[in-house]
Every structure is written in structure tokens, then in C-alpha cells.
Amino acid sequence: MDNYSLPHSVLRVPGSSANLGPGFDALGVALQVYLECRFTPSTRLSIRVKGRDADLISPREDNLIWQTALSVAARVRRPLPAIDLEIINDIPVGKGVGSSAAALTAGVVIAEKLLDLRWKQARILDEAARLEGHPDNVAACVLGSIVASAVDPGGVTKAVRLEMPENFDLAVVIPNFQLPTKESRAVLPECYSRADTTFNVQRAGLLIAALATGDTSAFPTALDDRMHQPFRAPLVPGLNDILRLRGTGLLGCALSGAGPGVLVFFERGYDRVCDMVRQVFAMNGFTTEIIASGVSREGYSLT
């Protein structure tokens, strides 16, 4: 029997947006855009890639999903069987919507399944966060919806999920250029002043309270930030103007993860405010598309 005749496990992992303005490396939201992996044990490694940005995803042994699975196997000191893996991607790569976090999460889940480790969701999250280096994106990939997360002194990730308020909605506006996370992180300072730290703590707390209650009066103040967006703005032409946008139904904007995508919060029914963001990018010479209108209420699923 060839690999195509064997039943495949089907894994689906949502993309994500992190930071949400002031919640640097702490807040994330799962998006309605997905990475799908169909896999089964095989006598040799075979990887096929379809979908968005397929040319940017390696079909060879250095594929991030496969390398992550190998890392998990090495950590538990178990040999990992080769697999037949079909990747069907719909998450833009290098645009700040969690493509690498989805791949890391997928690799952890695939290893857990192949090795029959019987890990619970919390262990999946721990492993993915350890590999990613920070928990915000992977917490959204694992738990879905809006997630606040932190790593305790023992290295264990703690995460709490919030449901998106019924009167809120969101989308991500993606410009037609890439911004590697490594480059976007390189511009951040090593230290922050007490004033700027206090500024962000206040707004992160305000944002969580607003998301928990559906209170629109906290916006746009709740999305203000001094820890990453001011330093990344030179890498995303038009970002400062976008962050200052105001309009009926628009709650506010934030850089999506490391960028260059922009997360737009708005009151339900006011999707058209995304056009304001698109216009600013257009004035700076960039075409755009809108993806992931709405929150993925579920994290990864495996069938």
C-alpha cells in the first residue's frame, strides 16, 4: 500500500496576531486564517507544499514543521518515524500574522501524535513556547480566541483565554512587502524608562479589561504603546499615520506582531474602516489586502 492510500491525520492551526499594541510578548489573538497539515508515517520523508506563499516554505528536510518535530523527539529521546506530509498553507509568510508560530505548533503536535506522547494542551503550549522563545503567538495557536500569557520562573507558560466581545471585530491589513521578525526585533532597545514601562502596563491592563467587558470607551488609548511600535515605525512606512487614524466605528490600530501587517479593531458592522488603513499604505506606495476578518475561536485541531 502506498502512502497516498494510508489514512492521514489532519491538523489545522490558526494564524495569529501578537502584542495588540501595548501587550508586547504577552497578548495574542487567533485569526481566521489557517495552516493545514495532512500527515501519516512513511518509510521516507516526503513533503509537499500548496497554497499561499508555497514557494517560501521548504519541501525539504529543513522544513520548519519537520525540524520542530525532530526537536521534540530529541527532547523526549525517542526516534521519530519519517512521514508523508502535505502542507496546505493560507497564512501569509513574513507579514506579522504568526506563520512561524503556526509551523512550530504544528511540529509539536505532529511529534506528539507520531510518538503517542499523550500530552495535554498545556504541555503542547509549553513545548511550542519554549521553541518560539515567547508565548504570545503560540498561545493563540493552541488556545484560540484572545490570550494573555507569561512564562513563570520555572519556564512554564501560563495562559488565560478571553472571548472576543460580541460588539467587537477585527481584521488585518497586509501590505505587499515582507518584514523579517529578526530585523524587526533588532531595532528594539535593551532597556526602557520607568515612565514608558508604566505607560505600557497601564494600557495593557486597560486593554484586557476592555476586551473582557466589551467597553469601547477605553479605545483608542488602550492600544497605545511605547515599547515596540515607535521603534518599528521606520520599517513600516505610514505606520505612525495609521496609528493616529480616528473614525466612526474604528476602535484603533496596532502593528500585527513584528509587522508589517496592521491589526484593526472596530465595532461590529464597521468593516469599511479597514479602507482607511489601506489608503495610508497606498499613499506610501503599497498595495494591500485584508485577511482574517474575525477571531478564530478554536486553537489547533487534530483529526
Stockholm file with secondary structure:
# STOCKHOLM 1.0

chainA/1-303         MDNYSLPHSVLRVPGSSANLGPGFDALGVALQVYLECRFTPSTRLSIRVKGRDADLISPREDNLIWQTALSVAARVRRPLPAIDLEIINDIPVGKGVGSSAAALTAGVVIAEKLLDLRWKQARILDEAARLEGHPDNVAACVLGSIVASAVDPGGVTKAVRLEMPENFDLAVVIPNFQLPTKESRAVLPECYSRADTTFNVQRAGLLIAALATGDTSAFPTALDDRMHQPFRAPLVPGLNDILRLRGTGLLGCALSGAGPGVLVFFERGYDRVCDMVRQVFAMNGFTTEIIASGVSREGYSLT
#=GR chainA/1-303 SS CCGGGSCCEEEEEEEEEECTTTCTTTEEEEEEEEEEEEEEECSSCEEEEEETTGGGSCCSTTCHHHHHHHHHHHHTTCCCCCEEEEEEECSCTTSSSCHHHHHHHHHHHHHHHHTTCCCCHHHHHHHHHHHHSSSHHHHHHHHCSEEEEEECTTSCEEEEEECCCTTEEEEEEEESSCCCHHHHHHTSCSCCCHHHHHHHHHHHHHHHHHHHHTCGGGTTGGGCCSSSHHHHGGGSTTHHHHHTCCCTTEEEEEECTTSSSEEEEEETTCGGGHHHHHHHHHHTTCCEEEECCSBCSSCCEEC
#=GC SS_cons         CCGGGSCCEEEEEEEEEECTTTCTTTEEEEEEEEEEEEEEECSSCEEEEEETTGGGSCCSTTCHHHHHHHHHHHHTTCCCCCEEEEEEECSCTTSSSCHHHHHHHHHHHHHHHHTTCCCCHHHHHHHHHHHHSSSHHHHHHHHCSEEEEEECTTSCEEEEEECCCTTEEEEEEEESSCCCHHHHHHTSCSCCCHHHHHHHHHHHHHHHHHHHHTCGGGTTGGGCCSSSHHHHGGGSTTHHHHHTCCCTTEEEEEECTTSSSEEEEEETTCGGGHHHHHHHHHHTTCCEEEECCSBCSSCCEEC
//
